[in-house]
Each structure stands twice: as structure tokens, then as C-alpha cells.
């Protein structure tokens, strides 16, 4: 693996709102164990596929606790590229 950790598609609960144009705006990611991660801001939103885990959907580049990461909305579910 060349020192790189593998990633898996991990479905998560997301608290979101919808703006007046109908775009979803994610606000909080809720992990399986109940931990909540507030999204500081959404940096980008675009259709994209996940090269690490497969799957295609709306990819949000989000900032959580000062760190940028991806959050995907695929079909009707949200997922992150979780490390294992």
C-alpha cells in the first residue's frame, strides 16, 4: 500500500438544510457512535466520483475543525471516505 491507508465508503447521518434554490447545505456529520462534527463551511460543491472508494454523486468539500475533507451525497445517502 506504499504507506498509504486504504479508504472505504462509510455512510453517515448528515443534518442539512435546503436553500431557496433547492441546494442541500450540509451542517453536521453524525458518526455511528453519536459523535457530531459541525461543518465550519462548505468550500465547494460539484458532481464528482470518488476515486478512492468508487461511487458518484454530489461532492461537497467541507471544512471541519479547520481541516478540509470530502462529503458525498449519492442517490439518497451521504458518505465519507473513511480510513481503515
Secondary structure, DSSP 8 states (H G I E B T S, - for coil): -TT---EEEEEEEEEEEE-TTS-EEEEEEE-TTS-EEE--EEEEEEEEE-TTT--EEEEEEEEETTEEEEEEEETTEEEEEEE-
